[in-house]
Amino acid sequence: MRNILRITFILLFSLFLSFNAYAQETPEVEPREISIVFTNFVPLSYINEETGEFEGFYFEIFTRILEEYNIDYEVIYSDDFFELYNKVINNEYDIFSGLLRTPDREDLFYWPDHSIRTLYSSLYTKYELLLEEPEQLRNERVGIVRNEAAGERFLSFMEEFDIDFIPVFYSGFEEVTSALENGEIVAFTASSSIRVDEYSNNAFRSSFVFSPMSGYFTCSVDSDDYVKQVVDILSNRIHELKTNRDSYYWSLYNKYFETIKIEETPQWVLLGIPFLLLVILSSFIIIRILTRKLRLSNNELKKLNETLEKKIDIAAKEMVDMEKMASIGKLTASIAHEMNTPIGVAYTSSSLEQHKVEILEEKYNNNELSEKELLNFFEASKEAFNLLNYNLERAADLIQRLKGLSAEQTLANEIRDFEVPDFFYNIWKSVKLTYKEKDVKLHLDCDNILFKNAKPSRMYQVTLNYLLNSFEHGFAGRNSGNVYITLKVNEDNNLYWCYEDDGNGMSEEVVKKILEPFFTTKKEEGNTGLGMSIIFNILATFKARDIKIENRVGGGFKISYIIPIGDRSRKLTKQKEKYIIE
Amino acid sequence: MSDLKLSPNKEDQKENTNEPWIVLVADDDGSIHLVTEMVLRDFEFEDKPLKLLKAYSARQTLEIMENEPKVAIILLDVVMESLNAGLDAVPIIRNKLKNREVRIIVRTGQAGKATVSDIIRQYDINDFKNKSYLDHDKLVDVVTMALRNYRDIKLASNEKHT
């Protein structure tokens, strides 16, 4: 069925454009019609079989932005990825949309930050098979749809872990789903963007997910300036739209992605008597799973873990960036409000002084000024200036904090020296300002550590999100509480970091969910899960281990872990004990 | 000092002993009390001086209002012991203490969640000013106008009673 889509839309332009490509050695900035390339990838860009119209998430977003900016464009469509890709690289076409970022395509990205959304691939099985890890598929038959991206990635994934299985190729999802129903295969692969439920009600997405990746658009390295300008416009506009929940980006997102839902209604009624047989079959399978699990060698586990960490990292990045902006925005707004009082008082004092000086001048000019009045004026002026200075200082202090916040935000990759515990105090002050009605105390148990050439923004984000979680959730409905932060360099030269509050704690359900890597992708903004995912994302970059979460419902939350710092730490015993971590 | 032309000290001006207008400043910020006092120190309206009372919380404001029914104006801050403490005191003053005459001027640094027009609609207040926009002249103007209103209300209610 999908084959009908495989119509090549490469226009006769290619001849003209390939000639044009050679003529483009000198960059031109003149606006002109740019060509944008889409491949067949439901639901990002595809041809609607019923209407024959071109549609898709990428397609609508891109063309809308281009129209907003009055940029002339031409749409090129083909399902031959590599043909299109090569033509973009050779400047025959200008912009490639819907390019999926995978490790082997790393060098294709000239504009690597222009991500659109996170996708991932997973395995689909029948309802009865509880598939949790690739080892279960050793020597099993797994269906792969030819030319479908998830299949290729699954092949290399299994190769990476040395798991032999029997790949069975099919020409489309109709075939592969009926093969699953017939029992020819135990599972098949599909990208998260494929609407499997359109083909079968008996294929269920397993919890085993592999190959998270991101959708991108890009242009060739030696594109002319105008194309680069257009790519920048697209990128900036998309980022702008993404930060606004009411923008058309999100309504289109819902239109194209919300429909991808896998029905998980167990069809007990239909199963009837065969159900008993299935129970026997599944318990047999579970026993096999258990015995196979034991066979996984440590090495394989480690390798699996590392790869997954790497992949989760990429996938989480995008959502996390958005939440970072939101949490900083929250603080900025409250500090801006806080500015009103000191600025207002300073303004009143200075206008008062102006008023007094004017009266003084008038009296003096009219020879009406007495010594007593002059002395009174001095007295009153001193008072006004004291008040003025004090309040300007207060305002300056607030601006300093505001500056600190925005610096952390914009210079996310800034590398500089910073010191704890001062660092924690500064974050604390800015957070406390937002929640000043709550009597919460900070208890710092912290070695004096100088981090040299470090990225403070990461530590900042982690701390900020702990604190925001504590205030928003931990101390919700409470007027007071305590926060404990511990940061120590231990004997093995590792950093021990512990965060604790005595607030409400989290429900067991929430605790389970915060450890799910894709938990965030399905949740509304503003949910705790996003804050925690920032934390876990950054902890992964710190290579944190021994992560322990102690959660007492109604009695607080505690998380601790160890961050390896190896030989980068030096202990200075002069004066007071101090560590330097480089 | 030779060039400075000073006129001789006048005899001490007689202190204005007329019964003062009472203005209550309710704010948890000491600077606000200081600056208000400085601006309004020499203020007179219809030959009567001002007497400033200070409250640092909504609770204190209510205590003063209970004991001092002659307060003409309250300059009321919103965020004090709680995020909405100032505004919460308004219905108590109007309904429980049955004081409909006092002019309540809300003076705040934070608009909070509600918009200004929401607050004006919801609470029985007479003016709403942002702290950062109150310079000397405006503060004097606001107080003058509020006192004029207060005076008229008083006159009207006296006529009614007589």
Interface residues (C-beta under 8 A of the other chain):
Chain A: H337 E338 M339 N340 T341 P342 I343 G344 V345 Y347 T348 S349 S351 L352 Q354 H355 Y364 N367 E368 L369 S370 E371 K372 L374 A380 E383 A384 L387 Y390 N391 E437
Chain B: K5 L6 S7 P8 N9 K10 D29 S31 I32 L34 V35 T36 M38 V39 S82 L83 T108 G109 Q110 A111 N130 K131 S132 Y133 L134 D135 H136 D137 L139
